[in-house]
Amino acid sequence: MQVSRTPASTDQAIYGKHLSTAHNVHKRCLRTPSSSSVNVIRMRCVRYTASARSSISSRSKIVVKASSAAPPHPSPAPAASSKAMAVSQIGLVGLAVMGQNLALNVAEKGFSISVYNRSFDKTEAAVKRAQKEGLGEKLKGYEDVKDFVLSLQKPRSVIILVKAGAPVDQTIDALMQHMEPGDIIIDGGNEWYENTERRKTMVAEKGLLYLGMGVSGGEEGARNGPSMMPGGSPDAYKAIQPIVEKVSAQVNDGPCVMYIGEGGAGNYVKMVHNGIEYGDMQLISEAYDILKTIGGLTNEELAATFTEWNKSELQSFLVEITSIILGKKDTQGPGFIVDKIVDQTGSKGTGKWTVQQAADLSVAAPTITSSLDGRYMSALKPERVAAAKVFGDLGLSQPTAIPGVNKAQLIDDVRKALYASKICSYAQGMNIIKAKSAEMKWNINLGGLARIWKGGCIIRAEFLDDIRKAYARDPELANLLVDPEFASRLAASQAQWRRVIGMAISAGVPVPGFTASLSYFDTYRRERLPANLVQAQRDFFGSHTYQRTDADGWFHTVWDETFGSADSITTSQYNA
């Protein structure tokens, strides 16, 4: 059933649908042997017949203007035709928060869009909202998936925004029954990139094109302009490019969308984007904790501090919303809402995927990893409460404010420590993407990623333009830390960075993100590490061999014959 029927046909179709239901129930009355079942079905028969008359004036009001009063006994409507006019330029399946808002965004940008949801009430809600916002002519809703597909102009393009995993496969199966060669399916969810690769191959067998498109920005971004990261078929992207370039966020140097690369590149980049987001949020929370716990800042002072930081090099969406959160008073009682929120953080999997990928690619990502660990530790609330009592009884009290601390100095130090740590988090994320791009031959433009993340997405920030410039200066940049601009800023901030971390550690305030970031910085800039000892240990117990600083090749030593040091070797490059 297409929601946007004409008023007359709407009344007839609803009436006919209920009469048909009543007729089917009546036939079951004649077949059912149980007298109690007969009574129940007869009651249903009466109810469905009555519904044929009453529902016209209730349900249809959502989707069309009220028509003139229906005749008292209209004839049943003929069966609805499965043919639908191709009226829309694009379709969207999945009308939860992100889907509904993105559909309205598409309509507002002047493109006609058809929408469909497995549960029809969400389709009705989307249509009703579109009408309320003056977009009813651009957005059409459908109850039948076939009619939905047939309502799209060829080549048909359908965005899927449903839960990752099996629901995506089920949606694709339903769409494929009615799509034709050259049509396009776009998965806009947070999907594991290998699933995207598999689905691209699967739909290609029917001649369909496939895109995995990361969409970032939450509800507000979806409605007003997200950052979009499409990957997969280049021809599919060209087909939808005019739409997504207008629908995405707009910044000073263009729309926040670009073709990412083949296969699952788009979903992969969105995954790492979320990993960077994890790191960013952890670092901000640690800055908040230091200022509140060690500095003793009030919520008003904290909100003012983050407001000021949002005018500095830290300007970003996450810093901005933090200032708003910290200043929000509780309407249900005294105090601030943030202080009454349980200190447990949820996660949906993209941060874990990012850390797993970093390990698989042998890319160090300690800031992002610490943020994931921080969420896992937060989930241990009952254990933490019990541990606080155990160690409290042993004389280890909870952290408190340092008397006489210079608040202004602390605020400035934390600002610089936060900025330096953020650089490390973004550097790690970019290196994960670079390594995967090389492995998969995606040829991802890292500077382009920084540009399309400048607007619409959750990690949008002023210094992303500095990252873009860094990769413009050197597309083969080994690490953001050694870009001349970032290197100078890190060097200028490292004293404050160390001071803040030292103060937090002394006070017993955990700062895993700050410490992981500083250790990453110190490790990366260190000419010689104690890894020589680790390799010697590996050779001792496992004959893993080692390289020498004064000779080429691989070597093995029998370190202690009496101890049982192994004399076998495990590398073909071993030099006897």
N, C-alpha and C positions, 0 to 999 in steps of 0.2 A: 504494500500500500504506500503510495507516495503521499506524503503529508500535504503537499501544496496542491491539492485538487481544487476544482472549482466548487463553490458552495453547494450547488445542486447535486453534483455527483457525490459529494461528501456524505450528505444525508442518505442518499440512496444506498451507497456502499455499506455504511455502518448498519443501516436497517437490514439490508440483505444479509450481511454477515451474521447478525444475531438470529434472524429467522432461519438461516441455514443451520446454525448451531442448535436451535430449538428442534428443528426437524430431525437432526441426527440423534439428539437425546431421546426424542419420541420413539425412534426406531429401536433404540436400546431398551425402552420400556417393554416392548413386545417380546424381546429376546431374553430378558432377565428373569430367571426362575424365582429368585428370592423375593418374598413379598415386601420385606423391609427395603431391599434395593430398589424395587419398583417404586415405592413411595418416594424415596430420595430422588430418583431420576425424574419422576413426574413433577416433583417440586422444582427441580432444576429446569424442566421443560417450561413450566409456567414462568420461572424467573427469567430465562433467556428470551422468551417471547416478549415479556414486559420490557426487558432491556433494549429490545429492538426499537422501541418507541422512545424510551427515556434517555438513552445514551447519545442520541443525536444532538440534544441540546447541551450536553455536558462535555463529552470528549472532543467533539469537533470544534468547539469554541477556541481551543488552544491553537489550532492550526489554520483556521479560516475565519473570515468575518461571519457573523450570524446571518443565516438566510431567512427568508420569509417563513412563516409558520408552516411546518410540514403538514400535508394532508393527514387526516385521522387514520386512514388505512392505505398507505402507499403500497404499490406493487413491489415485490422483491427485486433488488437490483440484479442485473445480469452479472455473471462471473467477470471479475476484473481482468482486463487484458494484461498479459505479461510484457507487452511492448511499452517502452517508455521513450519519450522524445529525448534526444541528446541535447540537453539544455545547459549543462555545466562544463566549465573548463577544467575542473579538477574535483576529485572526491576525497572524503576523509572518513575513515572508520575508527570509532573509539571516541566517545564523547564524555570522558571524564574531564577533570579540570583542564589539563593541557590541551586535549583534543577540542573541547568546546571553544576555548579561548583562541586557539590557532585558527579554527574555522571562521570565527567572527573576524579575526584579523585579515584573513584572505578576502572575505566578503567586503570588509571596509576598504581594502585597497583596490576595489573595483572588479574583482574576479568573481564569476559565478561559481558556486560550490555546492555539491550534493553531499549530504552527510548521512551516516548510517551507524547504528549501534545495536548490539545484540539484544539489549533490553530497550524496548521502544520508548519507555518513559523518558530516557535521557535524550532521545531524538526529539521528542515533543518539547522538552525543556529548552533544547538548543534553538529550535524553531521559534518558540515563544520569546526567548531572549533576543533573537535576531530581529523579530518584529518590533520589540520594545525599543531596540537601539536603531530602528529605521533601516535595517538591512534585510528585511523580509524578502525583497525582490531578488536578492543575490544568493540567499541561502535556502536550499530546498532539502527537506528531510524525507527519508524513505524507510518503510518498515520491511520491505522485501529486498534481499540482497541482489536479486536479479534485476529488479527495476532500478535499483541504485546504480548498478554497473551500466545498464543500458541508458541511463540518463546522462552519461558522460560523453563529451565530444572525443572523437578519435584523433590521435592515439590516446586512449584513456589513461589517466594518471590517478592513482589512488594512494593517499598517505595513510599508513596504519599507525595508530597511537593506542596500542593495547599493551597489557602486561607482557613482559619479555618471556620467551620460552614457548611452551605449548600453545598458549592463546594466539601467538603470532602465526604458528604453523596452521592452526585451525582456520584462522582468518584468511590466510593465503589459499588454503584448499577451497574455501567457499568462493573466493573471488575468481579463482582459476577456472571454475566451472562455466563462467560467463564471459571471460576475457578472451581476447584474440591476439594473434601474433602482432608484435609492435606495441602492445599496451605495456604500461609501466606500473610497478608496485614499489612504494617507498616506505620503508620501515623507519619511523621517526622515534622509536623508543630507545631505551638504554639496553642495547642487546650485545651479547658476547659476539665479537667480530667473526669467529669461526662459524657461528650459526648463519651470519650474513653471507659468508662465502658459500656455505652449503646451499642456502636458499637461492642465491644467484644462479648457481649451476642447475638447480632443480627446475626453476621457472623457465630457464633458457631452453629446456627440452620442449616447451610449448611455444617457444618463440617470444616469450615475455622478457622485458628488461627489468632490472632490479637495482634499487639504490638503498643503502643503509645510511640514514641521515641523522646524525646527532643534532638534537635541538636543546639549547640551553637558555635559561632565563626564567624558569618557573612560570607561575600563572601570569604574572605581570608581563614578562618577556613574551610569552606566547601570544598575549592579547595585543601588545603594542609594538612588538618587534624583537624576536630572539636572535641569538647567534646560531647559525645553521651550518652543519658540517656534513655535506653529502658526499658519499663515496660509492663507487660501483661502476655502472655502465656510463661512459662519457656521453653516449647518445641520449640516454635517459635524462642526464643532467641538462643537456642542451634543450630538451623539450620543456623542462619545468623552470629553466633559468629565468625567463621573464617574470614568472610568478614569485619565486623565492627571493629574487633581488629586490622586489618591492615589499614583500612581506617581512623580510629580515630587518633588524635594527640598522639604522643609518648613522654613520659617523662622518667626520670631515673628509675622509678619503675613500668613501664608498660604502656599499652595503656590506653588512657583516655576514657574508656567505661567500664561499668559493668551492670549486671542485677540489676535493681532498686527494683522491687517488682511486685506484682500482679496488675491486673486491670489498673487503670489510674495513677499508681505511677510514671511512667516515665514523663508523661506530667505535673504532679503535681510538681515534683522536678524542672523541667525546668521553670515552672511558678515562683516558689519561687527564683530560680536562677536569673530570670529577676528582681524580686523585690529587691534582694540584689544589683543587677546592678543599679537599680534606685537610691538606697541609696548611692552607691559608686560615681556615677556621680554627684549627688547633693553635696556631701561633697567636691569633687574635685573642683566643680565650686565655692563653698564658699571659699575654700582656695585661689583660683585665685582672687576672688573679694576682699578679705582682703588684699592680697599682692599688688594688683593693685590700689585699692581705698584708703586704709589707708596708705600702705607703699609707694605708688607712684612708684612702679617698672615699668620699661619700658617693652615692649614686648620682647626685647632681653634678659633682665634680668629675666623675667618670664620663657622664654623658657629654659634658662640656669639653673634656679632653679629646674624646673621639670626634666630636664635631670639629674641633680645631685641626686634628690630624687629617680629617677629610679635605682640608684646604691645603695640605702639604703634599710631599712626594708619596704619601700613603693614600691619596685620594682613590677610593674604590667603592664599589657597591657594598661589599661586606663591612667595611669600616663605617660607611654611612648608616646601614641598618643597625649596626651595633650601637651607635649613638642614640638611635631611636628606641631600641630595646631597653637600654640602660635607664632611659629617662621616663619610661612608661609606668605610671602609677597604677596600683591595683584598685579597680573600681569596686571590688567585693570586700575590701578591708584596708587597713593602714599599710603603708609601705609600697614596695615596687614589685611588679609581677615577676621579674627575673629572679628575685631572691626566693620566690616560692615555687620555682620549677625544680623538680627532682633532677639531681645531677647525674643523669644517665643519658647517653647519646646513642641514638639508633643509627643504622646503616643499611643500605640496600644492595651492596655487593660490588659497586664499581671501584671503590677504594681498595677492596681486597683483590680484585682482578688486576688493578694497577700494580700493587706490590708483588703479586705473583708473576706478572710479566716482567717486572724489573729483575726479579731473581732469575727467571728463565733466560733473559737477555744478558745477564751478568752486568747490569747497570746499577750502580749504587744509588739508592733513593731513601736515605735515612730519615729525612724530614717527613716525607709522605708515609713511610713505614711507622714512624713514631706517632703520627696522627691516627693511624688505624689502631695501633696498640692503645692509644689514649682512649679510644671508644670502647675497646674491649675491657680495659681496666675500669672504665666508668660503669660498665654493666655489672660489675661485682659489688654493687652497693651494699648488700647485707654483709659480705665478707669484709669490706672496708670499714663498716661501722664496728664490727666485732674486733678487727685488728686495731682500730683506734683505741678501744678499751684495753686490749692486751698491752699495748705499748704505753698507753697512758698510765697504767698501773705500775709500769717500770720507769716512770718519770719522763717519758717523751710526750710532751703536750702538743696540741695542735698549733700550727704557725699563727703568729699574731703580728700586729704592726710593730715596726721598729720605732721606739721613742725618739723624737727629735729628727726624724728623717727629713731631708730637704725635698719637699714634694716637687718643686719646680725642676730640680736637677734630676730626680727620679723619672719624671714624665719625659724629659728630653732624652735621657739614656734609654728608656724603654722604647721610645719612638725609633731611635736609630737601631736598636737591637731587633725590633720587629721588621724594619725595612731590610736589614741585612739578611735576616732569616728568610724573608719572603723571596729574595733573589735566589737563595739556595733552593727553595722549594720549586720555583719555576724552572731553574736550571736542570734539576733532576727530571722533572716532567718532560721537558724538551729533549733531554738525552734519551729517555725511554722511547719517545716517538721517533727520534732520529735513528736509533738502533733498529727498531721494528721496520721502519721505512726502508732501510738498507737491506734487511733480511728479505722483505717481501717485494722489493723493487717498486715501491709505491711512489717514490720521488716526491715526497711531501715537502711543501714550501713552508719552512718553519717561520720565516718572517711573515708570510701570509697568514698563518695561524694567529700570530700575535695581533695582526691587524683586525681579523674578524672577531677576536675576543675583546676588542676595545669597547664594544657596545652590546647590549642585549643580554649577555650571559652573566652568570653568577660571579665569575672571577674578573669581570671587567674592572679595569684599573688604569690610572693615568700612566703608570710606568710600562704598560704593555706597548706603548708607542716607542719607548726606549728599547724594548726588546726587539721590536720590528726594525728599528734603526741598526741595532747590533748585527742582525742577520743580513741586513742590506749592506753593511760595511764588509762583512765576511760570511757569505753563505755556508762556508765549510767550518765555521766556528766550532772549536772542540767543546767549549763549555762557556756559558754566559759569564762565569766568574772571571774569565781572562779577557773579556771584551774591555777595551781601554776605559770606557765610561763606567762600567760596573765595577771594574777592578779598583778604580780610584775611589768610588763610593764605599766599597767594602773596606778598603784600607782606612778611610776616614772614620768609619763607624766601629772598627774592631775594639777600640779601647772601651767604649760604652757598652758594647755587646758583652765583653768579658766581665765588666763590672756588674752588670745586671744579673748575669748568670751566677756569678760568685755570690752575690747578695742573696739570690733565691735559694741556692744550695745551702748556704749557711743558715737560712731561716727555715729550711725544711719544706720549701714550696717547690713542688715538682714542675720542671720546665723541660720536658723531653723534646719538644719541638725546637726550642731555642738551643739546647745543648747538642742535639743531633745536627742542627744546621751549622753551628760553630765548629763542631768536630769535622763535618764534611769540608768546610772551608780550610781548616788547618791541615787536614789530611791531603787535600788536593794540592795545596801549595807547598807541601813538605817534599823536599828533594829526596830524602832517604827515610824509609819507614822501618819499623822492626819486623817487617815481613820476612827478612832473611832468617830470623830465628824460627819462625813458624815453618818455613820451608825446610830448615834443617831438622826440625822435629818430625816432619812428614817423611823425610828421607830416613831418619833413625828407625821409626817403627814400621814403615811401609815401603822403603826403597823407592820413593817417588822421584829421586834425583833432584838436582838443583843446577842452576847456572852460576858461573863465577864472574866476578867483576874484572878479572885479569886474563880470561881466556874464553874462547868461543866454545859452544857445545854444552852438553849436559853431563853431569858428574854424579857419582855415588860414593859415599864413604861408609865403611864399616866402623861405626862410631865406638863400639865397645864390644869386643868379642865375648867377654865374660858375661855381659848383660844379655846377650842374645840379639844384638842389633842385626837386622836382616841383611843378607848379602845378595838378595835377588834384585832385579831391576824391573821397572814397569814402563819404560819408554824406549822406543826404537831409536831415539836420538842419543841414547847414552853413549858417552865416550869412555872406553875402558882405559 
